[in-house]
């Protein structure tokens, strides 16, 4: 009898804990031609940024999982190294992760990041863009990049990007997208 009670308690405990370890069903990604979701978040310097701040400009909005991790460091450094070319192409670059302002400030200082890194600690922007996910109870933004046109519509979506190649892909596609608009 005692063994059955313990087994029942174990089953209940596992059942209660299972949702914490399950992957969440992601919100759908905004697709090309759709309005890019609004946002208002602080960057690594505490400055507020909103989607409306970028109207009239091309915006490269890239989501990444975590400051100071190898892939995310590679990606931020390739965008940093290409920032002059991206600006010459008429695009602003903004990185977004679930890390807080302090973490972004340390990350940006260490790697000399010349563009905003937005702190989505409340996960609202990542959820709105369909990139919020979790594994084993840990939430993060999937590595996804959006090019948003000057009218605020999604022009291109890159899923599961290669951190080393993402900036170059964006640069190549910006020229094509601008010529088509």
C-alpha positions in Angstrom: 0.0 0.0 0.0 2.8 2.4 1.0 4.6 1.6 -2.2 1.4 2.5 -4.3 1.1 5.8 -2.5 4.7 6.6 -3.2 4.3 5.6 -6.8 1.2 7.8 -7.1 3.0 10.8 -5.6 5.9 10.3 -8.0 3.6 10.2 -11.0 1.8 13.4 -9.8 5.1 15.1 -9.2 6.4 14.3 -12.7 3.1 15.4 -14.2 3.3 18.7 -12.4 6.9 19.3 -13.5 6.5 18.2 -17.1 5.2 21.5 -18.4 8.3 23.3 -17.1 10.5 21.1 -19.3 8.3 21.0 -22.4 9.0 23.1 -25.5 6.4 25.9 -26.0 4.5 26.0 -29.2 5.9 29.1 -30.9 3.8 32.0 -32.2 3.8 32.1 -36.0 6.6 34.2 -37.6 5.5 37.3 -39.4 6.0 36.7 -43.1 7.1 38.9 -46.0 4.6 41.6 -46.8 3.1 41.5 -43.3 3.4 44.5 -40.9 6.3 44.0 -38.5 5.1 43.8 -34.9 5.5 46.9 -32.8 8.0 47.0 -30.0 9.4 49.4 -27.4 12.5 48.2 -25.5 15.7 49.6 -23.9 19.1 49.0 -25.4 22.5 48.4 -23.7 22.7 52.1 -22.8 19.2 52.3 -21.3 17.9 54.2 -24.4 14.4 53.3 -25.5 13.8 52.1 -29.0 10.4 51.7 -30.8 9.4 50.2 -34.1 8.3 53.7 -35.2 11.8 55.0 -34.7 12.9 53.0 -37.8 10.1 54.0 -40.2 11.6 55.4 -43.3 14.7 53.2 -43.0 15.5 49.6 -43.8 15.9 47.7 -40.5 17.9 44.5 -39.9 16.4 43.0 -36.8 18.2 39.9 -35.6 17.3 37.8 -32.6 19.9 35.7 -30.8 19.8 33.3 -27.9 22.3 34.6 -25.3 25.0 37.2 -24.7 28.6 35.8 -24.5 27.8 32.4 -26.0 30.0 31.3 -29.0 27.5 31.6 -31.8 26.0 34.8 -30.5 29.5 36.4 -30.1 30.3 35.3 -33.7 27.1 36.8 -35.0 27.4 40.2 -33.2 31.0 40.5 -34.3 30.1 39.8 -38.0 27.4 42.5 -37.9 29.8 44.8 -36.1 32.5 44.2 -38.8 29.9 44.8 -41.6 28.2 47.8 -40.0 29.7 50.4 -42.4 28.6 48.3 -45.4 25.1 47.8 -43.9 24.7 51.5 -43.2 26.0 52.4 -46.7 23.2 50.0 -47.9 20.8 52.2 -46.0 20.0 49.8 -43.1 20.0 50.1 -39.4 21.0 47.0 -37.4 19.4 46.0 -34.1 20.1 42.9 -32.1 17.5 41.4 -29.6 17.8 38.7 -26.9 16.1 38.0 -23.6 19.2 39.2 -21.7 18.8 42.3 -19.5 20.2 45.8 -20.1 23.2 45.1 -17.8 24.2 42.0 -19.7 23.9 43.8 -23.0 26.0 46.6 -21.8 28.8 44.3 -20.8 28.5 42.3 -24.1 28.5 45.5 -26.2 31.4 47.0 -24.3 33.5 43.8 -24.6 32.9 43.4 -28.3 32.7 47.1 -29.3 29.1 46.8 -30.6 28.2 50.0 -32.5 24.4 49.3 -32.8 21.6 48.8 -30.3 21.1 45.5 -28.5 17.6 45.4 -27.2 16.8 43.8 -23.8 13.6 41.7 -24.2 13.7 40.4 -20.6 9.9 40.2 -20.5 9.9 38.1 -23.7 7.1 40.2 -25.3 9.0 41.2 -28.5 10.4 37.7 -29.0 6.9 36.3 -28.6 5.4 38.8 -31.0 8.0 37.9 -33.7 7.4 34.2 -33.2 11.0 33.4 -32.0 10.4 32.7 -28.3 11.1 29.1 -27.4 12.3 27.1 -24.5 14.1 23.9 -23.7 14.1 22.3 -20.3 12.4 25.3 -18.8 15.0 27.8 -20.1 13.5 30.5 -22.4 15.5 32.1 -25.3 15.0 33.7 -28.7 15.6 31.5 -31.7 18.4 32.7 -34.0 16.2 34.5 -36.6 16.7 37.6 -38.6 14.1 39.9 -40.2 14.6 42.7 -42.8 11.9 45.3 -42.3 11.3 47.7 -45.1 10.9 51.5 -44.7 7.1 51.2 -44.5 7.4 48.8 -41.5 6.6 45.6 -43.4 8.6 42.4 -43.2 10.6 42.1 -46.4 12.7 38.9 -45.6 12.9 36.3 -42.9 15.9 34.1 -42.1 15.3 31.2 -39.8 18.0 29.1 -38.1 20.7 31.3 -39.5 24.4 30.6 -39.6 26.0 33.2 -37.3 29.1 33.5 -39.5 27.1 34.0 -42.7 24.0 36.0 -41.6 25.4 39.5 -42.1 26.7 38.7 -45.6 23.3 37.2 -46.6 21.5 40.3 -45.3 23.9 42.6 -47.3 23.4 40.6 -50.5 19.6 40.5 -50.1 19.3 44.2 -49.1 20.5 45.2 -52.6 17.9 43.0 -54.3 15.1 44.1 -52.0 15.9 47.8 -52.4 16.0 47.4 -56.2 12.6 45.7 -56.2 10.9 48.3 -54.0 
